[in-house]
């Protein structure tokens, strides 16, 4: 790493796996800031439907702007949560674009992948913190249906994509607390504690 370039930590995994909650637990230990994906989604949903071209342009523009500014800042790091469909090439391209400002400045780019059973994720899908931060998830029946449909349509956990990489940690957090996952991530990925 050159200079004081911030670290970018992607926390990836399927919906309701605990990305935001684990991200907040890591932030409490490192001083990193959390940029969960719904910080860009929720405001844009007030104007355009999910997935439409204007929705996509606004979300991407907002994300790229925040990521570029943080990469150029003196912040220690950023935790960015992302549902990555590994069978959708556009998602890999998006991740590369999100990482680019950090890579250009010599910062570290790391990946924490979470996985949990669908049963556990359906329980988490109605969690108080999730619903407080993600207004679009408050229609519980629709949110449950979308989670189940996404599980059937997309490959949201990796198979061999990260094999042998030192910048990556995968954790099955079905039976782990966010604090336990955060401790493991901080130690394994050598994240500086605040």
Helices and strands as residue ranges (DSSP letters): E 7-12, H 19-30, E 33-35, H 38-45, H 53-71, E 77-82, H 89-104, E 109-115, H 118-124, H 128-133, G 135-137, H 140-153, E 168-172, H 178-188
